């Protein structure tokens, strides 16, 4: 439609342009559409940017806005709505309560008053604004040496590990009331206030660089504490000391003079802007640069371009009734915006001359705003759904998981990243070995700090820094650790100790070592430099290092070799499952529990998730949490039945084989809770002799069975061993991989600026048409000095033989 605007069908189909809508009309027969247009009528006085025409169409390609955000407060605008009847394109202006049936009027009003995905991205406002506490300014804090660790909290008067409050006067950690915010507690925090009169407490688990939840016992209401950073620092919680400035730079990132920020963003250089297909920027939606950087890299890969942009018409035609909730539609839409060139056009010469003559710079209108894409892809995720900064590596894996679960056509673009890892575990006493394979998508490379080539300079710098800090002088110029890439590659292949290794040869715990190699090499190799650590002072820290990442990489020597002559395999016997008489004696992986608790889930729910998934790690337990969040006893304390109760239930103990050769129902339920179908769970358990851990590995190594699985398979006679063997043979080919030589060339990298993944900024560099290009949110420019030594995630493509 030359006039622009957004069409909404009666079945919630969204589309832009008359041609697109007519195609939808011919396919569905839906003839009634709501046509929406927005006109800018006035530039708000004092708003940033240059003046705009008095009237202009707010043209949208679904949500692919230009940089001039017409949803902001910089403009005054009016919305125009019409009802359009196809095929004659007959228009009825709204509102029109006289001519239209009441049902149609109600439907139109409901849509026009609905909360759009743009507004859903905005944080909900408080109905009543919190007031600063009268105790905040004069709060007395005791010098009792209390330091609060970043995890492992427990009420000092009982064993509760959730709904815990830190008293800001003496550092006591106590539980709240049972009814406060819907979680359990024995009211010890209130009792402590009645005994001491210490008025303010902060809820543990709510502390972020943006603030924390503070409650005043004296004022009997939630309050603001303007000095919360100072009060938390008294107990060793320094996270809030890093205050963000307008451009995202934190105070303790400003020094040294030649900072990481300047080098990575190539500040101080006159970078030439790039325009056209593949050179489209993305607006930062409030700390969404991690998403922008990853998606720029993803859509520079031909397989993703073909899968989504190449199939754009078919994806749109086959989109469901609500395309805003369809992954493939959102990916195709975003890919079109980045690759079409429609949102990356150079300014006209007349505009440039006008700007020079008037000595003003008009805001750049190029680029897209991926609001709807972010709203969908982060839906239900506790971290990505927030407006906080996130880890680009975690988002990359989250995206790949969504690609895997939403196939588009016969080609799965994530196949280019998938590879097999061979893990060799050896019992140090019996010297016997076990070889297993798992699927992975990213190579995590450790940082070999001990191999730094400038150790003397680092020692001298640290002494000068401490002297300057003691004398309150400006810090010296930074000396960054220089790490050889070869040392990091060697550290990757070195054996590592296996904690709590159970040797099937000895039928007991023993010392074990594990080494990892590539059972296959992917088409595109993604390398993450493991720069981030977590200090006891609550601050996620980043190693400030420089690694000489090669343009050409050969990892052929890391190819797995399998069982070697003279090696003897460990017996394929699962460890016995012991259910203690005392439930408190059960060994639960507390590190996995705290990883989940730090995501914001109730502590007892985290403990149950780790227990019911057999201590297989935080990722598996996270799937259990997602599947059980709506249950009424989700946050109730873990109750472990006695051994007799388990036996009387008729269910087999984990690891035991049922009398009828049917896998234990508890194990089947655990796998189903992770999102897999029942028949696939039974198939995996039978193929692995009811070993839960190996069954999960078997499922992940046979993703094609999950896609091909049909509900009809649920009624198959799974008691028949022949049927189970046939199904196992169906998946014997393993996961789809694109194995080949282990020689690669660098074509992109994502860099992080800042002290932790919770703060800072991400930038992407990509090599296109023979030269490097920097993608810094909306700014897309030719790179002059790509900082390849400071990257965080690197993208390599295989060199053809």
ZAMARGU-4260 file (C-alpha; in steps of 0.2 Angstrom, whole numbers, plus 5000, padded with zeros to 4 digits):
<rodrens>
0) 5000/5000/5000 | 5008/5016/4995 | 5000/5025/5009 | 5008/5013/5022 | 5000/5007/5038
5) 4997/4991/5047 | 4982/4979/5044 | 4974/4968/5057 | 4963/4954/5052 | 4948/4947/5062
10) 4959/4932/5066 | 4973/4943/5073 | 4984/4941/5057 | 4996/4956/5055 | 5002/4962/5039
15) 5009/4977/5030 | 5004/4983/5013 | 4989/4979/5002 | 4997/4966/4992 | 5002/4956/5007
20) 4984/4957/5014 | 4976/4952/4998 | 4987/4936/4997 | 4981/4933/5015 | 4962/4936/5010
25) 4964/4924/4995 | 4971/4910/5006 | 4959/4912/5021 | 4943/4920/5014 | 4944/4933/5029
30) 4937/4949/5022 | 4936/4961/5036 | 4952/4970/5041 | 4957/4984/5053 | 4968/4997/5044
35) 4979/5007/5056 | 4990/5022/5052 | 4999/5034/5063 | 5003/5052/5058 | 5015/5064/5066
40) 5007/5081/5068 | 5019/5090/5079 | 5037/5090/5085 | 5037/5092/5104 | 5046/5108/5109
45) 5063/5105/5117 | 5063/5087/5111 | 5080/5080/5104 | 5083/5080/5086 | 5078/5091/5071
50) 5061/5097/5066 | 5049/5085/5057 | 5036/5089/5044 | 5019/5093/5051 | 5012/5077/5044
55) 5020/5061/5039 | 5015/5042/5038 | 5022/5031/5052 | 5026/5017/5040 | 5029/5000/5048
60) 5035/4983/5042 | 5026/4975/5057 | 5038/4982/5070 | 5053/4986/5060 | 5054/5005/5065
65) 5066/5017/5059 | 5077/5026/5072 | 5065/5040/5074 | 5054/5031/5087 | 5036/5037/5084
70) 5031/5029/5100 | 5043/5040/5110 | 5038/5056/5119 | 5047/5067/5107 | 5032/5068/5095
75) 5013/5072/5096 | 5004/5061/5084 | 4986/5056/5079 | 4980/5038/5075 | 4969/5034/5060
80) 4959/5018/5060 | 4948/5012/5046 | 4938/4996/5043 | 4942/4988/5026 | 4931/4976/5017
85) 4939/4965/5004 | 4940/4961/4989 | 4933/4978/4985 | 4944/4987/4998 | 4928/4997/5004
90) 4933/5008/5019 | 4923/5013/5034 | 4931/5027/5045 | 4931/5023/5064 | 4923/5026/5076
95) 4907/5022/5068 | 4894/5016/5080 | 4879/5020/5069 | 4882/5009/5054 | 4892/4995/5061
100) 4885/4980/5071 | 4888/4980/5089 | 4900/4965/5089 | 4911/4973/5076 | 4912/4989/5086
105) 4917/4980/5102 | 4930/4970/5093 | 4938/4985/5085 | 4938/4994/5102 | 4946/4979/5111
110) 4960/4979/5098 | 4963/4998/5098 | 4964/4998/5117 | 4975/4983/5119 | 4992/4984/5125
115) 5004/4982/5111 | 5021/4973/5111 | 5029/4990/5111 | 5021/4995/5127 | 5023/4977/5135
120) 5041/4980/5134 | 5040/4995/5146 | 5041/4990/5164 | 5025/4991/5173 | 5023/5006/5184
125) 5019/5006/5202 | 5001/5012/5206 | 5009/5020/5221 | 5026/5027/5221 | 5038/5021/5234
130) 5044/5035/5247 | 5061/5036/5254 | 5062/5029/5271 | 5065/5042/5286 | 5078/5030/5293
135) 5089/5030/5277 | 5099/5045/5280 | 5103/5042/5298 | 5104/5023/5298 | 5117/5017/5311
140) 5127/5002/5305 | 5137/4991/5317 | 5155/4988/5314 | 5154/4970/5318 | 5164/4963/5304
145) 5149/4954/5296 | 5152/4950/5277 | 5138/4943/5267 | 5143/4930/5254 | 5134/4930/5236
150) 5126/4913/5239 | 5122/4900/5252 | 5111/4910/5263 | 5101/4903/5277 | 5090/4911/5291
155) 5101/4912/5307 | 5087/4906/5318 | 5080/4892/5307 | 5084/4882/5292 | 5074/4891/5279
160) 5083/4896/5263 | 5070/4907/5255 | 5061/4924/5259 | 5077/4930/5268 | 5080/4947/5273
165) 5097/4956/5277 | 5095/4968/5292 | 5105/4984/5286 | 5110/4988/5304 | 5119/4972/5310
170) 5119/4961/5295 | 5108/4948/5302 | 5100/4936/5289 | 5082/4931/5294 | 5067/4924/5286
175) 5051/4935/5283 | 5033/4932/5287 | 5024/4917/5279 | 5012/4929/5270 | 5025/4942/5264
180) 5026/4941/5245 | 5018/4924/5245 | 5033/4914/5251 | 5036/4905/5267 | 5044/4911/5283
185) 5043/4910/5301 | 5044/4929/5305 | 5061/4929/5312 | 5065/4946/5304 | 5050/4955/5312
190) 5055/4947/5329 | 5072/4953/5327 | 5066/4971/5324 | 5055/4970/5339 | 5070/4965/5350
195) 5082/4977/5343 | 5073/4991/5334 | 5084/4990/5319 | 5072/4997/5306 | 5077/4993/5288
200) 5080/4976/5279 | 5084/4972/5261 | 5077/4956/5253 | 5091/4944/5247 | 5089/4939/5229
205) 5083/4956/5224 | 5099/4965/5224 | 5104/4971/5206 | 5114/4986/5200 | 5098/4995/5198
210) 5092/4994/5216 | 5085/4982/5229 | 5068/4978/5238 | 5069/4987/5255 | 5056/4986/5269
215) 5054/4997/5284 | 5048/4988/5299 | 5045/5004/5308 | 5035/5012/5294 | 5027/4995/5290
220) 5029/4997/5271 | 5041/4995/5257 | 5052/5010/5255 | 5066/5017/5245 | 5084/5018/5252
225) 5093/5032/5243 | 5109/5026/5251 | 5107/5008/5248 | 5124/5006/5239 | 5133/5013/5254
230) 5123/5002/5266 | 5126/4986/5256 | 5144/4990/5254 | 5146/4990/5273 | 5143/4971/5273
235) 5154/4968/5258 | 5141/4969/5244 | 5149/4981/5232 | 5138/4977/5216 | 5128/4993/5218
240) 5144/5004/5219 | 5146/5003/5200 | 5134/5017/5195 | 5130/5019/5176 | 5132/5035/5167
245) 5122/5040/5152 | 5132/5031/5139 | 5132/5015/5149 | 5150/5018/5155 | 5153/5014/5173
250) 5163/5025/5185 | 5176/5011/5188 | 5177/5008/5169 | 5183/5026/5165 | 5201/5023/5170
255) 5214/5019/5162 | 5216/5033/5149 | 5216/5021/5134 | 5201/5011/5140 | 5194/4995/5133
260) 5178/5005/5128 | 5189/5016/5117 | 5198/5002/5108 | 5183/4991/5105 | 5172/5005/5099
265) 5186/5012/5089 | 5183/5029/5097 | 5192/5044/5091 | 5192/5038/5073 | 5182/5045/5058
270) 5173/5029/5053 | 5165/5029/5036 | 5146/5024/5038 | 5141/5009/5028 | 5124/5007/5019
275) 5114/4995/5010 | 5109/4976/5012 | 5118/4968/5026 | 5123/4985/5034 | 5108/4989/5044
280) 5109/4994/5062 | 5098/4989/5077 | 5091/5001/5090 | 5096/4997/5108 | 5080/4994/5117
285) 5088/4997/5134 | 5103/4986/5137 | 5098/4975/5122 | 5115/4976/5113 | 5119/4958/5117
290) 5104/4953/5106 | 5109/4965/5093 | 5127/4959/5092 | 5122/4941/5091 | 5108/4943/5078
295) 5120/4953/5067 | 5132/4938/5067 | 5118/4925/5065 | 5111/4934/5049 | 5128/4936/5041
300) 5128/4917/5039 | 5121/4911/5022 | 5112/4896/5030 | 5102/4907/5041 | 5099/4919/5027
305) 5092/4906/5016 | 5081/4897/5029 | 5072/4913/5035 | 5074/4927/5022 | 5075/4916/5007
310) 5058/4908/5013 | 5050/4924/5019 | 5035/4923/5008 | 5032/4904/5012 | 5034/4908/5031
315) 5022/4923/5030 | 5009/4913/5021 | 5010/4898/5033 | 5011/4909/5048 | 4998/4905/5062
320) 4983/4915/5067 | 4994/4925/5079 | 5011/4928/5070 | 5017/4939/5084 | 5019/4922/5094
325) 5028/4912/5080 | 5047/4911/5080 | 5050/4908/5062 | 5039/4923/5057 | 5049/4934/5069
330) 5065/4928/5063 | 5060/4930/5045 | 5054/4948/5048 | 5070/4953/5057 | 5081/4945/5044
335) 5072/4954/5030 | 5075/4971/5040 | 5093/4967/5041 | 5097/4961/5024 | 5084/4970/5012
340) 5093/4987/5013 | 5076/4996/5015 | 5082/5002/5032 | 5099/5007/5028 | 5100/5021/5015
345) 5113/5035/5013 | 5107/5053/5016 | 5103/5063/5000 | 5116/5076/4995 | 5103/5090/4997
350) 5101/5084/5015 | 5119/5085/5019 | 5121/5102/5011 | 5107/5108/5022 | 5114/5101/5038
355) 5131/5110/5034 | 5123/5126/5030 | 5112/5126/5045 | 5126/5119/5056 | 5115/5106/5063
360) 5115/5087/5063 | 5098/5078/5060 | 5096/5062/5069 | 5099/5046/5058 | 5083/5038/5053
365) 5091/5022/5047 | 5091/5005/5057 | 5077/4994/5064 | 5070/4992/5082 | 5067/4974/5086
370) 5054/4976/5100 | 5042/4963/5094 | 5057/4950/5091 | 5064/4953/5109 | 5047/4952/5117
375) 5044/4935/5109 | 5061/4927/5110 | 5063/4932/5129 | 5045/4927/5133 | 5045/4917/5149
380) 5064/4918/5152 | 5068/4926/5169 | 5083/4935/5162 | 5081/4939/5144 | 5063/4946/5147
385) 5070/4959/5158 | 5079/4976/5153 | 5095/4971/5161 | 5111/4968/5152 | 5114/4949/5148
390) 5127/4937/5143 | 5129/4936/5124 | 5135/4918/5125 | 5119/4913/5135 | 5108/4922/5123
395) 5117/4913/5108 | 5113/4896/5115 | 5095/4901/5120 | 5092/4906/5101 | 5100/4890/5095
400) 5088/4880/5106 | 5073/4890/5099 | 5079/4886/5081 | 5080/4868/5085 | 5063/4867/5092
405) 5055/4877/5078 | 5060/4869/5062 | 5058/4878/5046 | 5057/4867/5030 | 5069/4853/5027
410) 5085/4863/5032 | 5089/4867/5050 | 5101/4881/5050 | 5108/4877/5067 | 5116/4862/5059
415) 5131/4873/5054 | 5135/4875/5073 | 5132/4857/5079 | 5147/4846/5083 | 5150/4831/5094
420) 5162/4831/5109 | 5170/4815/5114 | 5173/4814/5132 | 5186/4801/5139 | 5185/4798/5157
425) 5198/4787/5166 | 5198/4779/5183 | 5215/4783/5191 | 5215/4767/5201 | 5209/4754/5189
430) 5216/4764/5173 | 5200/4759/5164 | 5191/4771/5153 | 5174/4776/5147 | 5171/4785/5130
435) 5155/4795/5128 | 5149/4808/5116 | 5138/4823/5118 | 5132/4837/5107 | 5138/4855/5108
440) 5137/4871/5099 | 5151/4882/5106 | 5169/4879/5110 | 5173/4886/5127 | 5191/4891/5128
445) 5199/4893/5146 | 5211/4908/5149 | 5228/4902/5153 | 5233/4917/5164 | 5249/4908/5170
450) 5255/4909/5152 | 5255/4928/5151 | 5270/4934/5142 | 5272/4951/5151 | 5271/4944/5169
455) 5285/4957/5175 | 5275/4972/5168 | 5259/4965/5177 | 5267/4964/5194 | 5274/4981/5192
460) 5258/4988/5187 | 5249/4980/5202 | 5261/4988/5214 | 5259/5005/5206 | 5240/5003/5206
465) 5240/4999/5225 | 5251/5013/5229 | 5240/5025/5219 | 5225/5019/5228 | 5233/5021/5245
470) 5238/5038/5241 | 5222/5043/5232 | 5231/5047/5216 | 5225/5043/5198 | 5229/5025/5194
475) 5243/5021/5182 | 5241/5017/5164 | 5233/5000/5162 | 5244/4985/5158 | 5234/4971/5150
480) 5239/4953/5152 | 5245/4946/5135 | 5240/4928/5133 | 5246/4917/5119 | 5231/4908/5110
485) 5241/4892/5109 | 5242/4892/5128 | 5223/4893/5129 | 5221/4879/5116 | 5233/4868/5126
490) 5223/4872/5142 | 5207/4866/5133 | 5214/4849/5129 | 5222/4846/5146 | 5214/4833/5158
495) 5203/4839/5172 | 5198/4831/5188 | 5181/4823/5190 | 5173/4827/5206 | 5164/4813/5215
500) 5169/4801/5201 | 5160/4783/5204 | 5171/4769/5196 | 5160/4755/5189 | 5176/4744/5190
505) 5179/4747/5208 | 5160/4749/5213 | 5165/4764/5223 | 5171/4782/5222 | 5188/4785/5215
510) 5199/4798/5208 | 5195/4801/5189 | 5201/4813/5175 | 5192/4818/5160 | 5198/4825/5143
515) 5187/4832/5129 | 5191/4831/5110 | 5181/4834/5094 | 5172/4819/5088 | 5167/4830/5073
520) 5171/4848/5067 | 5157/4860/5063 | 5154/4870/5048 | 5155/4886/5058 | 5165/4886/5074
525) 5160/4897/5088 | 5173/4900/5101 | 5170/4908/5118 | 5184/4915/5128 | 5180/4912/5147
530) 5184/4929/5153 | 5171/4930/5167 | 5173/4925/5186 | 5162/4928/5201 | 5171/4936/5216
535) 5166/4934/5235 | 5163/4953/5235 | 5147/4950/5224 | 5155/4958/5209 | 5155/4947/5193
540) 5172/4951/5186 | 5181/4950/5170 | 5199/4946/5166 | 5206/4960/5157 | 5217/4951/5144
545) 5223/4952/5126 | 5224/4936/5116 | 5232/4935/5099 | 5217/4926/5091 | 5222/4919/5074
550) 5214/4924/5057 | 5217/4906/5052 | 5214/4892/5064 | 5219/4873/5063 | 5212/4862/5077
555) 5214/4846/5067 | 5225/4839/5081 | 5210/4840/5093 | 5201/4826/5083 | 5195/4812/5094
560) 5203/4795/5091 | 5191/4783/5101 | 5196/4768/5111 | 5214/4765/5108 | 5223/4748/5108
565) 5227/4742/5125 | 5213/4752/5134 | 5200/4743/5143 | 5183/4750/5145 | 5174/4753/5162
570) 5159/4741/5165 | 5143/4748/5159 | 5135/4747/5177 | 5125/4762/5184 | 5129/4767/5202
575) 5117/4761/5215 | 5104/4774/5221 | 5104/4775/5240 | 5089/4783/5248 | 5094/4788/5266
580) 5083/4786/5281 | 5086/4804/5286 | 5080/4815/5271 | 5092/4829/5277 | 5106/4817/5273
585) 5102/4817/5255 | 5116/4824/5244 | 5109/4838/5234 | 5121/4848/5223 | 5120/4865/5231
590) 5130/4874/5218 | 5116/4869/5205 | 5103/4875/5218 | 5111/4892/5220 | 5113/4894/5201
595) 5094/4892/5200 | 5091/4903/5215 | 5101/4917/5208 | 5089/4917/5193 | 5075/4922/5205
600) 5067/4905/5208 | 5061/4900/5226 | 5075/4891/5235 | 5064/4876/5239 | 5059/4874/5222
605) 5077/4874/5216 | 5081/4860/5229 | 5066/4850/5222 | 5072/4852/5204 | 5089/4847/5207
610) 5084/4832/5218 | 5070/4826/5206 | 5082/4827/5191 | 5095/4816/5199 | 5109/4830/5202
615) 5112/4831/5183 | 5116/4850/5184 | 5107/4867/5184 | 5102/4866/5165 | 5092/4850/5167
620) 5084/4856/5184 | 5079/4872/5175 | 5069/4862/5163 | 5060/4854/5178 | 5056/4871/5185
625) 5048/4877/5169 | 5037/4862/5168 | 5031/4863/5186 | 5030/4882/5190 | 5011/4882/5190
630) 5009/4868/5203 | 5002/4874/5219 | 5016/4866/5230 | 5030/4873/5218 | 5038/4883/5232
635) 5034/4871/5246 | 5049/4863/5255 | 5056/4847/5248 | 5048/4831/5256 | 5058/4815/5253
640) 5048/4799/5256 | 5056/4785/5266 | 5063/4770/5258 | 5048/4760/5262 | 5036/4772/5255
645) 5045/4771/5238 | 5045/4752/5238 | 5026/4751/5242 | 5022/4763/5228 | 5026/4749/5216
650) 5038/4760/5207 | 5056/4754/5204 | 5071/4763/5211 | 5081/4774/5199 | 5093/4763/5190
655) 5083/4747/5193 | 5074/4737/5179 | 5055/4735/5181 | 5048/4717/5182 | 5039/4719/5166
660) 5054/4727/5158 | 5045/4744/5158 | 5056/4759/5163 | 5052/4766/5181 | 5038/4778/5180
665) 5047/4791/5190 | 5061/4792/5178 | 5049/4793/5163 | 5040/4808/5172 | 5057/4817/5175
670) 5061/4816/5156 | 5043/4821/5151 | 5044/4836/5163 | 5059/4842/5153 | 5048/4844/5137
675) 5050/4827/5129 | 5036/4816/5123 | 5032/4800/5133 | 5036/4788/5120 | 5053/4796/5117
680) 5057/4795/5136 | 5053/4776/5136 | 5063/4773/5121 | 5078/4782/5128 | 5077/4773/5145
685) 5075/4756/5136 | 5090/4759/5125 | 5101/4764/5140 | 5095/4750/5152 | 5086/4763/5163
690) 5101/4774/5166 | 5093/4792/5168 | 5109/4801/5164 | 5113/4791/5149 | 5095/4792/5143
695) 5096/4810/5142 | 5112/4810/5133 | 5104/4797/5121 | 5089/4809/5118 | 5101/4824/5114
700) 5111/4814/5102 | 5095/4809/5093 | 5086/4825/5090 | 5078/4819/5074 | 5068/4806/5084
705) 5060/4821/5094 | 5055/4830/5078 | 5048/4814/5069 | 5039/4808/5085 | 5020/4807/5083
710) 5006/4805/5096 | 5002/4789/5088 | 5018/4781/5095 | 5011/4783/5113 | 5000/4768/5110
715) 5013/4757/5104 | 5017/4741/5114 | 5033/4747/5121 | 5034/4731/5132 | 5040/4722/5116
720) 5059/4722/5116 | 5059/4721/5097 | 5049/4737/5095 | 5061/4746/5106 | 5076/4739/5096
725) 5068/4744/5080 | 5065/4762/5086 | 5083/4762/5093 | 5089/4757/5075 | 5079/4772/5068
730) 5090/4784/5077 | 5106/4775/5075 | 5113/4788/5063 | 5114/4800/5077 | 5112/4819/5077
735) 5114/4829/5060 | 5132/4835/5059 | 5142/4843/5045 | 5159/4835/5049 | 5174/4840/5039
740) 5192/4847/5041 | 5197/4856/5056 | 5204/4872/5047 | 5195/4888/5049 | 5195/4907/5045
745) 5189/4921/5056 | 5174/4931/5049 | 5167/4939/5065 | 5168/4942/5083 | 5158/4950/5097
750) 5167/4960/5110 | 5161/4965/5128 | 5166/4981/5137 | 5163/4983/5155 | 5167/4973/5171
755) 5154/4959/5170 | 5141/4952/5159 | 5128/4961/5170 | 5135/4978/5164 | 5144/4986/5150
760) 5141/4985/5131 | 5142/4973/5117 | 5149/4977/5099 | 5150/4966/5084 | 5163/4966/5070
765) 5160/4956/5054 | 5171/4953/5039 | 5161/4957/5023 | 5166/4960/5005 | 5184/4959/5010
770) 5184/4972/5024 | 5179/4973/5042 | 5163/4982/5048 | 5159/4987/5065 | 5140/4985/5071
775) 5138/4996/5086 | 5119/4996/5088 | 5112/5008/5075 | 5130/5013/5070 | 5137/5003/5055
780) 5154/5009/5049 | 5169/5002/5040 | 5181/4997/5054 | 5199/5004/5054 | 5207/4994/5068
785) 5196/4979/5072 | 5202/4974/5090 | 5203/4955/5087 | 5213/4953/5103 | 5199/4959/5114
790) 5184/4949/5108 | 5173/4938/5119 | 5165/4927/5106 | 5173/4922/5089 | 5165/4916/5073
795) 5175/4905/5061 | 5170/4896/5045 | 5178/4881/5038 | 5190/4883/5024 | 5185/4871/5010
800) 5198/4858/5006
</rodrens>
